[in-house]
Amino acid sequence: MEKERIEELERKISSLEEDVARLKSLVYETNSPRSKTVHAPPKQREETTKRPAQTGAKSSQAIEEPVDWEKVLFQTWLPRIFIFVFIIGVLWGFKAASDYGLMNEKAKVVLGFFVSIGFAVTGHFQIKKGRLVLGRVLVGGAIPILMLTTFAMHSLYHLAGPTLAFILNASWIILGIIATVFYRSQALGIISAVGGVLVPFLIESNSPNALVFIGYEMLLYIAFLYVAIKQKYSILYVLSAVLLNLTLLIYYSFVGDNGVKELLGMAILIQHLCLISSFFLSQSVLQVYAFTLLSSLAVTYGWLLAVFDDGTTTMVLLALVIIYAVGVYAVRSSKEKFEFLLPI
């Protein structure tokens, strides 16, 4: 009995020795550089040899890829030119119908609203079908048609008073902002911003209010600034700042020094503070934020000299120096922001 146990143990020991020897040989083959090349699977070796060539081919293809002018011209710019020409055609058609007595004033206003609604609905379904450029252009074209129709209803045909016309135009701008965010289209935002700053100039009023005008333009700027930052629309970010300064400058040139200098100065300071806040609060430092802030500082200084006296200008500049000094200390951990703000 003991002899059988001893023979069984010897068999197990010999079997274990064979397993250990086999494992040693496998470890040696795995660690050997030559064995890695020889024993690599054929598919893996083929992919390894082909990968550099494919990478080089892709990089050279990316460098040498020609511009698809057909796509640029017919899919990008043609729809935009089409909507511009179409709006002019609609206006000409309305005028011709009015000259020949085919359509009265109320019918033209109603038809204008229907055309704009048709543009918006058609553009929405085009976007749903994947035709993004055409759809966004159609939706964007609905905004100026709504504004032109409201302008005609108020100023040309006197079918609505200034309050109703202002409310309607403000509603169209709000719809434009909603469409900008919903369809993720910077072009819609640009169209709405340009139309929005023109709204007060399209309203005829016997008693214009400077506070209402400047307050409206400031609220409009803050709304589009927020959309531009949220959606990262650099063109809209810069354009909204330029449009606000341009609008206030035109207003100041017409009104002059009739008690509006202080309001204009406050509006410009609020704009500059908004730009400072957007620069500080942004997670990533965009060059457009930095250059816009620097340009706004120079423009703000020019406005201060134009609308405030020397004492007020000095106090405002001192306050800005303190704000920038605190900002430099707050962003000292961010190398890019620190290096940009320190020279200012």
Buried (B, 14 or more C-beta within 10 A) or exposed (E): EEEEEEEEEEEEEEEEEEEEEEEEEEEEEEEEEEEEEEEEEEEEEEEEEEEEEEEEEEEEEEEEEEEEEEEEEEBEEBBBEBBEEBBEEBBEBBEEBBEEEEBEBEEBBBBBBEBBEEBBEBBBEBBEEEBBBBBBBBBBBBBBBBBBBBBBBBBEBEEBEBEEBBEBBBEBBEBBBEBBEEBBBBBBBBBBBBBBBBBBEBBEBEEEEBEEBBEBBBEBBBBBBBBBBEBEBBBBBBBBBBBBBEBBBEBBEEBEEEEBBEBBBEBBBBBBBBBBEBBBEBEEBBEBBBEBBBBBBEBBBEBBEBBBEEEEBEEBEEEBEEBBEEBBEEBEEBEEBBEBBEEE
